[in-house]
Amino acid sequence: MKVLKPKECKITVSDALSQLKTSDKPFKELFKHGSLSVEIYKPEKVDLQTPHTRDEIYVVTAGEGTFFLDGERMSFQTGDFLFVPAGIEHRFEGFSDDFSTWVFFYGPEGGEANQ
């Protein structure tokens, strides 16, 4: 098992957004460990994502707006936690220009069983 060095265990939001600038997509994977994949996501104007094959968590790093999840809408703001089961339609809508979020994908394809 690879032991991570302390400097590999921390990513600041500003570092993540700087790395995102090198991507031609609105997201960039920044960390991977086991089944966990961590990205920074900052869509421009419209969120065009489609359902994912793994469970995911968002932690909003900046901004506010509306989150569409499986036919329902809810407001979100900086600091909020949002969970999306694998395969469920979701997207960010009407978000502020400064919106960005951490994205955590984990577990098996198809998502984990309901507990």
GIHUJO-V664474 format. One record per residue. N is the residue number from 1. NEAR is the number of other ideal C-beta (glycine too) atoms within 10 Angstrom. Layout:
N_NEAR + N_NEAR
//
This chain:
1_4 + 2_6 + 3_5 + 4_10 + 5_7 + 6_6 + 7_7 + 8_11 + 9_9 + 10_8 + 11_15 + 12_9 + 13_13 + 14_9 + 15_12 + 16_20 + 17_15 + 18_11 + 19_14 + 20_18 + 21_8 + 22_7 + 23_13 + 24_5 + 25_9 + 26_17 + 27_16 + 28_19 + 29_13 + 30_16 + 31_17 + 32_11 + 33_12 + 34_8 + 35_13 + 36_11 + 37_16 + 38_18 + 39_22 + 40_24 + 41_20 + 42_21 + 43_17 + 44_9 + 45_7 + 46_10 + 47_18 + 48_9 + 49_14 + 50_7 + 51_14 + 52_17 + 53_12 + 54_19 + 55_20 + 56_22 + 57_15 + 58_20 + 59_13 + 60_21 + 61_20 + 62_17 + 63_17 + 64_15 + 65_15 + 66_13 + 67_22 + 68_15 + 69_15 + 70_11 + 71_7 + 72_8 + 73_10 + 74_10 + 75_10 + 76_20 + 77_12 + 78_15 + 79_9 + 80_14 + 81_11 + 82_17 + 83_12 + 84_21 + 85_17 + 86_17 + 87_14 + 88_15 + 89_12 + 90_20 + 91_16 + 92_21 + 93_12 + 94_13 + 95_23 + 96_11 + 97_9 + 98_11 + 99_22 + 100_20 + 101_26 + 102_19 + 103_21 + 104_18 + 105_19 + 106_16 + 107_15 + 108_12 + 109_10 + 110_12 + 111_18 + 112_13 + 113_7 + 114_5 + 115_3
//
